[in-house]
Amino acid sequence: MVGGASAAGSPSADFYATPKNGSAPLAVAFTDASTGDASGWAWYFGEQIIDPEWTEISTDAGWSPRGGHSMVALSDGSILLMGGIEDGAYTHDVWRSEDAGTTWSLIADAPRWPPRVSHSSLLLQDGSILIMGGLFWDGGQYLDYNDVWRSTTKGAHWTKVTDEAAWTARDGLTSLLLHDGSILVMGGWDRTGQKNDVWRSNNKGISWSQISYRAEWPARTYHSSLLLPDGSIVLMGGYVEDEGEWSYYNDVWRSTDNGATWIEMTSDAGWSARDGHTSVALPDGSILLMGGRDDDTRYNDLWLSTDSGATWTEITPEAGWHARDRQDSLLLPDGSILVTGGWHYDGNDEFTYFNDVWRLETASSMIQNPSHLYSAPGSYSVTLRAFNAAGFSTLTKGDFITVTDPAPPERPAPPATPEPEETPVQTPTPEESPVVYAPVLLMIAGLILCAMRKEE
């Protein structure tokens, strides 16, 4: 059983089901038993079927078209979007949406941190926000950052945590918040090349210690990483440059010890090698990967893994949104996914930048007490995410539903063998059979004669 709440005041997810086992097809009624006044529910029944239909919720979000930006989803469901590069200009504005990305308002036009692209941002357990690293072009040279900034006012105001973290200044890095509240930074590109180091902070980015100088995965940048509900870390894709040649990855690596050691889940995932893609961990532990690029192609495909990245299934080769890379994506409290921004290379050094917002629903059901029909035998884990304005709580019950093979059909009983009919025995009357009664008549006649003689 895996669970956890994101913030004080959020509900505590719980549920039960009737029946929990039986033969296929098995109809199961689920009952929400969450406490804490949940206002919404997202159910995952263990048969992860993603509808590939995306909804465009904004064609022009208000912020300028851009890529290489970052987003965080706050515990109350609002979203912050920060920085990135628009056509020829680096940005350092902060935008907020309180309606799942439909409309946006400018929170900070020029916060204290400098303009940048390909940085990383995180929401901490106390609700504060960090932004770190990234790249800036000052017109003469590229400047990489290894600074860390923090906001405790939902992005309106920022304080510098450190001017120079222990890890080298870089862009294309990824960062994660672990379950214990510590922070990881992994990989990226500094001016000496791509990196495969892992760094950890236990004090909200103030100081850092190196967990791994050279992790088992090859050096790379513009990869993606995520934290699964079981606390393990998955890192995938990206590229490395060697003497002007770019090599792209479609491998997947996993760590179960907070980034200290890694095992390769697959050296060749089903999706094509790429960088600039994004990935999201769903509440039930499934992974979705989308978009990105290689030398020749921008992608808008969508891939699903239900086994920590070992195997993948293509949900759709073409999502509704335009092929792109350097977009950002995130998971909302209700289990839906947003994709925002990014760019597409049009050739001849021309790029198209986007400021659209797309949404994908991933939950199997959003009602409080749903029913589900299991058609195939197997053991199914069930996940419920309960949420309200204060935050969310997720609970997974492993191997919760057991479905067995359907019972074989009953063989019809063989037809009964009819018993032979009994023929009734009829005693014939004297008229019907005089032969049978003749001796009797003669005997009676003899007795009468004897009696007459005695009388004489």
FENWOGI-V214093 format. One line per field, one symbol per residue. phi: phi as a letter, one per 30 degrees, with the letter a starting at -180 (. if undefined). psi: psi as a letter, one per 40 degrees, with the letter a starting at -180 (. if undefined). burial: b if it has 9 or more other ideal C-beta (glycine too) atoms within 8 Angstrom, else e. A space follows every 50 residues. Layout:
phi->???
psi->???
burial->???
This chain:
phi->.balccadjddcdaabbbdcaldddcccccbdbdcjhdcabbcbcjcdcc ddddcdcadbdjddeabidbbbcdddjdbcbbijbcdibdcbcbcbbcbi jdbbbdcbdbddddeabhcbbbcdddidbcbaijbbccjbadcccbdbbb bcbhjdbbbddadbddddeabidbbbcdddjdbcbbijbcdckdbbcbbb bcbijdbbbddbdbddddeabhdbbacdedjdcbbaijbbcbhicccccb dbbbbcbijdbbbddadbddddeabidbbbcdedjdbcbaijabdcbccb dbbbbcbijdbbbddadbddddeabhdbbaccedidccbbhjbbdcjhhc bcccbcbbbbdcddaccdbdbbccccdlcbdbbbccbbddlbbbbccdhd ccccdddddddddddddddddddddcdddeddbdddcdeddddddddddd dddddd
psi->hhiiidiheiihhiiiihieiiiihhhhhhhhfiiffieihhiheeghhh hehihhehdgediihiifaiiihideeihhhhaahagehiifihihheff ediiihdhdgidiiiiifaiiihideeihihiaaiiheedihhiifihii heffediihhdidhidiihiieiiiihideeihihhaahaeeaiifihii heffediiihdhdhidiiiiifaiiihideeihhhiaaiihhfehhhiif ihihheffediiihdiegidiihiieiiihhideeihhhiaaiadehiif ihihheffediihhdiehidiiiiifiiiihideeihihiaaihheiffh ihiifihiihheidieidgiiihhdiiihhihhhhhiaedaihhhhhifd hhhiiiiiihhiiiiihhiihhhhhhhiidddgdddeddddddddddddd ddddd.
burial->ebbebbbeebbbbbbebeeeeebbebebebbbebebebebbbbbbbbbeb ebebebbbeebbbeebbbbbbbbbbebbbbbbbbbbeeebbbbbbbbeeb beebebbbeebebebbbbbbbbbbeebbbbbbbbbbeeeeeebbbbbbbb beebbeebbbbbeebebebbbbbbbbbbeeebbbbbbbbbeeebbbbbbb beebbeebebbbeebebebbbbbbbbbbbebbbbbbbbbbbeeeeeebbb bbbbbeebbeebebbbeebebeebbbbbbbbbbbbbbbbbbbbbeeebbb bbbbbeebbeebebbeeebebebbbbbbbbbbbbbbbbbbbbbbeeeeee bebbbbbbbbebbbbbeeebebebeeeeebbbbbbbbbebbbbbbbbeeb bbbbeeeeeeeeeeeeeeeeeeeeeeeeeeeeeeeebeeeeeeeeeeeee eeeeee
